[in-house]
């Protein structure tokens, strides 16, 4: 099993997404699961995005730690939540039995750090969502 941290870049506007992925095939075609990223891929077409695998680890913890270190929430990114959280391994290891609990944790972090109630209240996410 490979534990990867990757970067997907929009070739049109240079916005990017940092994510993590567990796979047995480094060339499996996975292009992320972020909501803003998916909307951008739908709008611009997958052919206008490139993916670069930044790091490959042999365990999930190192992958989560690196993603947490690299993710920035800003107008230059499609990321909505800080890295290092999410994915089935993280959800199961932390007793988050459903995605609503994971979303609640993300929402609480956003409220504390940015003063918003959910990721779509961030100025850059509203702009992307309305495009």
C-alpha positions in Angstrom: 0.0 0.0 0.0 1.2 3.5 -0.9 0.3 6.5 1.3 0.6 9.6 -0.9 0.4 13.3 -0.6 -0.3 15.0 -3.9 -0.8 18.4 -5.5 -3.4 19.0 -8.3 -2.9 22.3 -10.2 -5.4 24.1 -12.5 -3.4 25.0 -15.6 -5.7 27.9 -16.4 -5.6 29.8 -13.1 -2.8 28.1 -11.2 -5.0 27.3 -8.2 -4.1 24.1 -6.5 -5.3 21.4 -4.1 -3.2 19.4 -1.7 -4.6 16.0 -0.8 -3.7 12.6 0.4 -4.6 9.2 -1.1 -4.0 5.5 -0.2 -3.6 3.2 -3.1 -2.0 0.1 -4.4 -1.4 1.8 -7.8 0.3 5.1 -8.0 -1.1 5.6 -11.5 -4.8 4.9 -10.6 -6.0 8.2 -12.0 -7.3 9.5 -8.7 -7.9 13.3 -8.9 -9.0 14.2 -5.4 -12.3 14.5 -3.6 -12.4 18.1 -2.5 -15.7 19.8 -3.2 -14.2 22.9 -4.7 -11.7 20.9 -6.7 -14.5 18.7 -8.1 -16.5 21.8 -9.1 -13.4 23.3 -10.8 -12.7 20.0 -12.7 -16.3 20.0 -13.9 -16.0 23.6 -15.0 -12.6 23.5 -16.7 -12.3 19.9 -17.7 -9.9 17.3 -16.2 -7.5 17.9 -19.1 -6.7 21.4 -17.6 -5.4 19.9 -14.4 -2.1 18.2 -13.6 -1.4 16.0 -10.7 2.0 15.6 -9.0 2.7 13.1 -6.3 4.8 15.1 -3.7 5.5 12.3 -1.2 5.0 8.6 -0.8 5.0 7.1 2.7 4.8 3.6 4.0 2.2 4.5 6.7 -0.9 6.6 7.2 0.4 8.7 10.1 3.3 10.2 8.1 1.0 10.9 5.2 -1.5 12.7 7.5 1.3 14.7 9.2 2.7 15.8 5.8 -0.7 16.8 4.4 -1.4 18.8 7.6 2.0 20.6 7.1 1.3 21.5 3.5 -2.3 22.4 3.3 -3.0 26.2 3.2 -6.5 27.6 3.1 -6.4 30.7 0.9 -7.7 32.1 -2.4 -4.9 30.3 -4.2 -6.2 26.9 -3.2 -9.2 24.6 -3.5 -8.7 23.3 0.0 -11.5 24.0 2.4 -10.2 22.3 5.6 -6.8 21.9 7.2 -5.0 18.8 6.2 -4.2 15.7 8.1 -7.8 14.8 8.8 -10.3 12.8 6.8 -10.1 9.6 4.9 -11.4 6.3 6.2 -8.3 5.5 8.3 -8.5 8.8 10.2 -12.3 8.6 10.6 -12.1 5.1 12.0 -9.1 5.7 14.2 -10.7 8.8 15.8 -14.2 7.3 16.3 -15.8 9.5 13.7 -18.3 6.9 12.5 -19.9 9.0 9.8 -19.0 11.9 7.6 -21.3 14.3 9.5 -18.9 14.1 12.5 -15.9 14.7 10.3 -17.7 17.7 8.8 -18.6 19.0 12.3 -14.9 18.9 13.3 -14.0 20.8 10.1 -16.8 23.4 10.7 -15.6 23.9 14.3 -12.1 24.5 13.2 -13.2 27.0 10.6 -15.3 28.9 13.1 -12.4 29.1 15.6 -9.7 30.0 13.1 -11.6 32.0 10.4 -14.9 33.1 12.1 -17.1 31.2 9.6 -19.6 28.5 10.2 -18.8 26.3 7.2 -16.2 26.1 4.4 -18.6 27.7 1.8 -18.6 30.9 3.9 -14.9 31.4 3.2 -14.5 34.3 0.6 -12.6 32.2 -1.9 -15.1 29.3 -1.8 -18.1 31.6 -2.4 -16.3 33.0 -5.4 -15.5 29.6 -6.8 -19.0 28.2 -6.1 -20.6 31.1 -7.9 -18.4 30.8 -11.1 
